[in-house]
Amino acid sequence: MDNFWVAALWSLIPTVVLLGILFFLLRTVIRMDRSERRAYSKIQAEERAKRGLPPLPPIAGR
């Protein structure tokens, strides 16, 4: 019966490792997208100010 638990553990380890890698990869992509959108909004606001245009209304969630 002891070999059963060892085999079960060894079969779950690759799945858990891949899940961890996927989690960190998706978290990084989402954070990069968020910071890129923030930087783009800042640049867009600066360009609108240079041209004398009114600022865009705030969007919920920003």
C-alpha positions in Angstrom: 0.0 0.0 0.0 3.0 2.3 0.6 3.9 2.2 -3.1 0.5 3.4 -4.0 0.9 6.7 -2.2 4.4 7.2 -3.6 3.1 6.6 -7.1 0.2 8.9 -6.5 2.5 11.7 -5.3 4.9 11.3 -8.3 2.0 11.4 -10.7 0.7 14.7 -9.2 4.0 16.5 -9.0 4.2 17.4 -12.7 0.6 18.7 -12.8 1.2 20.9 -9.7 4.5 22.2 -11.2 2.9 23.0 -14.5 -0.1 24.7 -12.8 2.4 26.9 -10.8 4.2 27.9 -14.0 1.0 28.7 -15.8 -0.3 30.8 -12.8 2.9 32.9 -12.7 2.9 33.3 -16.5 -0.7 34.5 -16.6 -0.2 36.8 -13.6 2.9 38.4 -15.3 1.0 38.9 -18.6 -2.0 40.5 -16.8 0.3 42.8 -14.8 2.3 43.8 -18.0 -1.0 44.6 -19.8 -2.2 46.7 -16.9 1.0 48.7 -16.7 1.1 49.1 -20.5 -2.5 50.5 -20.5 -1.7 52.8 -17.7 1.4 54.2 -19.5 -0.6 54.5 -22.8 -3.3 56.5 -20.9 -0.7 58.8 -19.4 0.9 59.5 -22.8 -2.5 60.0 -24.4 -3.4 62.5 -21.6 -0.2 64.4 -22.2 -0.7 64.6 -25.9 -4.3 65.8 -25.4 -3.0 68.5 -23.0 -0.4 69.6 -25.6 -3.1 70.1 -28.2 -5.4 71.9 -25.8 -8.0 69.2 -25.8 -10.1 68.5 -22.7 -9.1 65.4 -20.8 -11.1 62.2 -21.4 -13.8 61.4 -18.8 -12.6 58.8 -16.2 -13.6 55.2 -17.0 -14.9 53.0 -14.1 -12.2 50.6 -13.0 -9.2 52.8 -13.6 
